[in-house]
Amino acid sequence: MTERHSITTRQAVDEFCLQCRGHDPFAVGNCERESCPLWPVRPNRSLQGRTPLDFDCDDATQEVLDALDLDYIERQLG
């Protein structure tokens, strides 16, 4: 008996696009294959026109920490 794996359509599209572009999220976002039926719904469309050099990891880390508001979480748990 084979084991079934249930995934959503979104997960399938994401995985297909990532495999197609070598698991590079920037390559997916900047994909030039407009004739692909998945092109309009590909993941990482917000990265179109950007490269990894456009991002500052320290700023991104701080933005995530600010969004998480760990102090608030600690106060709620404490």
C-alpha positions as CSV (number, residue, x, y, z in Angstrom):
1,M,0.0,0.0,0.0
2,T,1.3,3.4,-0.9
3,E,1.4,6.3,1.6
4,R,-0.6,9.4,0.6
5,H,0.7,12.8,1.1
6,S,-1.8,15.6,1.0
7,I,-0.5,19.0,-0.1
8,T,-2.3,22.2,-1.2
9,T,-2.3,23.6,-4.7
10,R,-0.3,26.5,-3.3
11,Q,2.4,24.1,-2.0
12,A,2.5,22.2,-5.3
13,V,3.0,25.5,-7.3
14,D,5.7,26.7,-4.9
15,E,7.5,23.4,-5.0
16,F,7.3,23.2,-8.8
17,C,8.6,26.7,-9.3
18,L,11.4,26.3,-6.8
19,Q,12.5,23.0,-8.5
20,C,12.3,24.6,-11.9
21,R,14.6,27.5,-10.9
22,G,17.1,25.6,-8.8
23,H,15.5,26.3,-5.4
24,D,16.5,30.0,-5.7
25,P,13.7,32.2,-4.5
26,F,15.1,35.2,-6.3
27,A,15.3,33.3,-9.6
28,V,11.6,32.3,-9.1
29,G,10.6,35.9,-8.4
30,N,12.5,37.1,-11.4
31,C,11.4,34.2,-13.7
32,E,11.3,35.3,-17.3
33,R,9.2,32.4,-18.5
34,E,6.0,34.4,-19.0
35,S,4.5,31.7,-21.2
36,C,4.5,29.3,-18.2
37,P,0.9,28.9,-17.0
38,L,2.1,29.2,-13.4
39,W,4.0,32.5,-14.0
40,P,1.2,34.8,-12.8
41,V,0.9,32.8,-9.5
42,R,4.6,31.9,-8.9
43,P,5.9,32.4,-5.4
44,N,8.1,35.4,-4.5
45,R,6.7,37.8,-7.2
46,S,7.5,40.6,-4.8
47,L,11.2,39.9,-5.4
48,Q,10.8,40.7,-9.1
49,G,13.6,43.2,-10.1
50,R,15.5,42.5,-6.9
51,T,18.6,40.5,-6.0
52,P,20.0,39.3,-2.7
53,L,22.3,42.3,-2.6
54,D,19.2,44.5,-2.3
55,F,18.6,43.3,1.2
56,D,20.5,44.0,4.4
57,C,20.4,40.9,6.6
58,D,20.8,42.9,9.8
59,D,17.9,45.2,9.0
60,A,15.7,42.2,8.0
61,T,16.6,40.4,11.3
62,Q,15.6,43.5,13.3
63,E,12.4,43.9,11.3
64,V,11.4,40.3,12.1
65,L,12.3,40.7,15.8
66,D,10.2,43.9,15.9
67,A,7.3,42.2,14.3
68,L,7.5,39.3,16.7
69,D,7.6,41.7,19.7
70,L,9.3,39.1,21.9
71,D,9.1,41.4,24.9
72,Y,5.3,41.3,24.7
73,I,5.3,37.5,24.4
74,E,7.6,37.2,27.4
75,R,5.3,39.5,29.4
76,Q,2.3,37.4,28.5
77,L,4.1,34.2,29.5
78,G,5.8,35.6,32.6
